[in-house]
Amino acid sequence: MARRSVVVERVYDHPGDEQAFRVFVDRLWPRGLRKDAFHHDDWAKDLAPSTGLRKWYSHDASQFTEFRDRYLAELDGPDARAALARLDTLADGRSIVLLTATRDVEHSGAAVLAERMRGAR
């Protein structure tokens, strides 16, 4: 994946960079939000943490380090690599905004995914 700007935003916040490729990266659609309620170009639920990992983590920040390690291992799998390559193609050189409904963005799957997409490990 080419190096580019990757940022994380909440779906409930006013959009930042409108020129960026905006992709929703949660596995579940946010409650009470219509699909036309926020600007997004794609929904990459296949890049979200697996259901088992998501339920195990349950957004418990004290478990974040273990969650991060497990999620990065999932992102190293062939399906995730293919999904990342697909996003790279769809973004077509634009910066990427990862959208999540999570309240604690810093301790979210979207933050880990952004880290992975920026090439940091």
C-alpha positions in Angstrom: 0.0 0.0 0.0 1.3 3.4 -0.9 2.2 5.7 2.0 -0.3 8.5 2.3 -2.2 10.5 4.9 -4.5 8.3 7.0 -6.7 9.9 9.7 -9.5 8.7 11.9 -12.8 10.5 12.4 -16.0 9.7 14.2 -19.1 9.3 11.9 -20.9 11.8 14.2 -18.4 14.6 13.7 -18.5 17.2 10.9 -16.4 15.8 8.0 -12.9 17.2 7.7 -11.2 16.7 4.3 -13.9 16.4 1.8 -11.4 15.5 -1.0 -10.1 12.5 0.9 -11.4 9.0 0.3 -13.8 8.4 3.3 -14.3 4.8 4.3 -16.5 3.5 7.2 -14.5 0.7 8.9 -16.8 -0.7 11.6 -18.3 -4.1 11.2 -21.7 -3.0 12.4 -23.7 0.0 11.2 -24.1 2.7 13.9 -27.5 2.7 15.6 -29.8 5.4 14.7 -27.8 6.7 11.7 -29.2 6.5 8.2 -26.7 5.5 5.5 -27.1 8.9 3.8 -26.5 10.8 7.1 -22.8 11.1 6.6 -20.5 11.3 3.6 -18.6 8.1 3.0 -17.2 6.5 -0.2 -17.0 2.9 0.9 -17.9 0.6 3.8 -14.9 -1.8 4.4 -16.5 -4.0 7.2 -14.1 -6.8 6.1 -11.3 -4.7 7.5 -12.9 -4.3 11.0 -11.8 -6.6 13.8 -13.5 -10.0 13.7 -16.7 -10.4 15.6 -14.9 -12.6 18.2 -12.1 -10.1 18.7 -14.6 -7.2 18.9 -16.7 -9.0 21.5 -13.6 -10.0 23.5 -12.3 -6.5 23.6 -15.6 -4.8 24.3 -13.9 -1.4 24.2 -12.1 -2.0 27.5 -9.1 0.3 27.2 -7.2 -1.7 29.8 -7.1 -4.5 27.1 -6.0 -2.3 24.3 -2.4 -3.5 23.9 -3.6 -7.1 23.6 -6.4 -6.1 21.3 -4.0 -4.2 19.1 -1.6 -7.2 18.8 -4.5 -9.6 18.0 -6.0 -7.2 15.4 -2.7 -6.5 13.7 -2.3 -10.3 13.4 -5.8 -10.4 11.7 -4.7 -7.6 9.4 -1.7 -9.7 8.3 -4.0 -12.4 6.9 -4.5 -12.7 3.1 -8.1 -11.5 3.2 -7.2 -8.3 5.0 -4.2 -7.7 2.7 -6.5 -8.0 -0.3 -9.0 -5.6 1.3 -6.2 -3.1 2.0 -5.0 -3.3 -1.6 -8.6 -2.7 -2.7 -8.8 0.4 -0.6 -5.5 1.6 -2.0 -6.9 1.2 -5.5 -10.2 2.9 -4.7 -8.5 5.8 -3.0 -6.6 6.5 -6.2 -3.8 8.5 -4.5 -6.1 10.6 -2.2 -5.6 10.7 1.5 -7.8 8.4 3.5 -10.2 9.1 6.3 -11.2 6.1 8.4 -14.7 6.6 9.8 -15.8 4.9 13.1 -18.8 5.2 15.5 -16.5 4.4 18.4 -16.5 7.0 21.2 -12.9 6.3 22.2 -11.2 6.7 18.9 -7.7 6.5 20.4 -8.4 2.9 21.7 -10.3 1.7 18.6 -9.9 -0.7 15.8 -9.9 2.3 13.4 -6.8 3.7 15.2 -5.0 0.4 14.8 -6.0 0.1 11.2 -4.7 3.7 10.5 -1.4 2.8 12.2 -1.1 -0.3 10.0 -2.0 1.7 6.8 0.6 4.3 7.7 3.2 1.5 7.8 3.9 1.7 11.5 4.1 -1.5 13.6 
